Amino acid sequence: MGHKRTLLLRLFTMLGAVLLCYAAEVFVCLFGNAYQERLVALAGLYVTLSVSLNMINGITGQFSIGHAAFYQIGAYTVGYLSLLAPVSMGYNSISWLAMMMLVAAITAGFAGFIVGLPSLRLKGDYLAIVTLGFGEIVRILVQNMDVVGGSYGMNVNPKIQHLSIIWLLAIICIGVFRNILKTGKGLVFTAVRDDEIASASVGIPVTKVKVTAFVMGSAFAGAAGALFAHYEGFITPGAFTMDLSFMILTMVMVGGSGSITGSVVAAISLFYLPEWLRDQPNITAASFLSAIFASGVFIFTLSKAMDRYYQNTFQKISAISFAVCASVGFKYLSTFFLELVPQLRDMEFEGNQLRMVIFAAILVVLMLIRPQGLLSNFELSWKGIQKLISKTLHAVRRGV
């Protein structure tokens, strides 16, 4: 009975995810503009990239900082195939996109296997240097290949813009890695992360496990690259620089190494923050400082609450809500007092100039206060949501 209930819940979740993706696409197309639609699409791609890198860095405990290379391999694989086999009007866009995602995933996964098999015998900083070097090698090679446009870039045909497919890939990525962690097979990945020597001593093939995680993460990054190429219709090596790898790594670190939920939240938040600041004409020094202080309050409050309520999901979610409310309240309160200082009130900056400054400042504060990331190993689940709803309803009834 319990098995059937679990199976029905999973089927219901999958169906709900598909419907939610299509509903989101319809909503954005009806009520949003082209710019907002592009932001939603890129946010979905960053979720896939962040969660797939977390499989390597957080769940398996490696330190890869070349994830943009596999993203680029997927994108340029699709671009090159579009040159060899132009799509006629007889092709269905969704079926073509699905086929290109599969090819890109296989290509990027194979590249992950090639670079992972020899280099994953390394660990720590040495592995980071190898993956960083690999990322730069791929970018420079593509930049000097005239067949794919070189440094200028190349057109990718046809231009297919399906928000639902982008977010469906993100949900599949989340579901795959989430289910791996929930099964006995997922224990070998966390075992390798916690102690490689102890894992090897009990018969776990450490190198095989690390290469498997590397290939899976690379494959999803390649599929995301295929979607990016067809969505934009034009790709250039400048879109896959080292900065992109560091940004994806930052999303994993901020959300919490080992937390898929944290990777999703951090990917959306850290992607949206710079884009929101881009549209802000003027930000006062008082408002800027209060935002940094409020971020510190949020991280500190969340850190203390999460450590105290480690086992209780309801209390964890309540702690997160309290941390959000506390930081927002502190933001407005500190802004009020800081604006009493004329110099801070009158000094203004363009939001576009502060995008990366605030991004870096939040990361520094996080690493000082909570180096394990905001959510650490916390995962949101259906059981946790059900408990939260039931306890909230019970509290409401008692209040009434």
Protein Blocks (a to p, Z undefined) as FASTA:
>chain_A
ZZmmmmmmmmmmmmmmmmmmmmmmmmmmmmmcfklmmmmmmmmmmmmmmmmmmmmmmmno
pacfklmmmmmmmmmmmmmmmmmmccdfkbcfklmmmmmmmmmmmmmmmmmmmmmmmmmm
pghjllmmmmmmmmmmmmmmmmmmmknopjnopcdddddddfklmmmmmmmmmmmmmmmm
mpmklmmmmmmmmommlmmmnopafklmmmmmmmmmmmmmmmmmmmmmmmnopacfklmc
fklmmmmmmmmmmnoghiaklmmmmmmmmmmmmmmmmmmmbacfklmmmmmmmmmmmmmm
mmmmmmmmmmlmklmmmmmmmmmmmmmmmmmmmmmmmmmpmklmmpccdfklmmmmmmmm
mmmmmmmmmmnojnlmaccdfklmmmmmmmmmmmmmmmZZ
